[in-house]
Amino acid sequence: MSDDVKGAGFSRREFVVGAGIAASAAALGLPRRARAAGRTEITFASAKFTGVKGIGDVVELFNQSQDKIHVKFIELPPPSSSTEVHQALVQQLARKTGSPDVFTQDVIWIAEFASAGWALPLDEYFGKETGDYFSGTIDACTFNGKLTALPWAIDSGMLFYRKDLLDEAGAKVPETWDELVATASEIQKAGKAKFGYLWQGKQAEVLVCNAVSIIGSNGGSILSADGKSSMLADDAAVGAIQFLYDTINTTKISPSNVLSWDEEPSRMPFTGGEAAFLRNWSYVYSLAQDAKASKVVDKVGVAPLPHFAGGKSSACLGGYQYGVNANSKNREAAVEFLTWMSSPETQLWYALNMGLAPTRPAVFAAPKLTAAQPFMATLKDVFTGATPRPITPKYPQVSLALQSGISRALVTGKVKEELTAASEKINAVVA
Ligand code: GLC
């Protein structure tokens, strides 16, 4: 392990100071369970991420390494319930009681939380270290020139495929949507997989993510470059959403169930060996490689999502970042906890155990990560070049209009009509 840490450019001292992670607390000579009495207690709220391990495990490691601070972890619904997690956090933060002291936030809420004054500007604590992170994540964490979030993990939509089925079909990894349809249909017709392509069409945030990337791969966008008008009724967007409708109704590479599936329900048939292709986030890879959860160990490849003829692959930027409650009464402890949580060692732990991509280039290059999850290094550009969803304090309203409009388009097939209606709603919010 220390070799990997060295390989990632961390000094031995940084490793020992920051960790209690790579080695167990006991191996570092720390008490297994320091007494909570006399310690400053802070609360930390986060969505529940799925992985071989969970966030509660990291919090426990932090607590074991500490004799000054004790963190109480509040687990919110999974990130696929983004709208619900958002609601839970807004209710807490708007009360201004200072609880939770620390939270994780979907990248799409940073502008809103910052402009509401709920997220503490972090420049004085972390401003000097911004160069240690991918510049795109620092941009995403900055609102009105202030760093109001600290980078944790980048997420990016990608294509998971069955290497074995593609080999048997003599097919290459599809680069265009037409190629994906052709290969998926062939594999289905040969009876090798029940489903060709799985994606997420549930009326939820993840549908917006699917839409952002497929529209982007047709040269379109949700909003105009100045952010002031909707482009959802433009031909590029309509054609892209029509393609998704067709996957269910015409090309039949996708089951109609995708309309009620978010991440996990779509991931399960894929790791269960029933599908040729899946669009999802990076967390899927470590589960696909876990014999307890997967029937396709060593059979899964990961590639950029396809594009339309003449277009370019586009991935939707996701990810969660840390925030400190502007009303926290325990700022120092909160900052100390975040220093530990965003350290290279903790980011490496998250990547290895939960498939969450590091926001630090040095950790991306760690040999142990490249060995365990080779796609991360190969797809670095997909992570760092992903397309953001609209950046505005009013994002929740924009998202709800997108979720319902796109969902209706996919259910009714009246794509142009529904996207035009949604476009008008979005214009009323952003104009
Ligand atoms: C992932 C992404 C997040 C997105 C969510 C939608 O958790 O990181 O940005 O909003 O999925 O389900």
Residues whose N, C-alpha, C, O or C-beta is under 5 A from the ligand:
A	BS01	GLC	P79 S80 S82 D106 V107 D155 E205 V206 L317 G318 G319 Y320
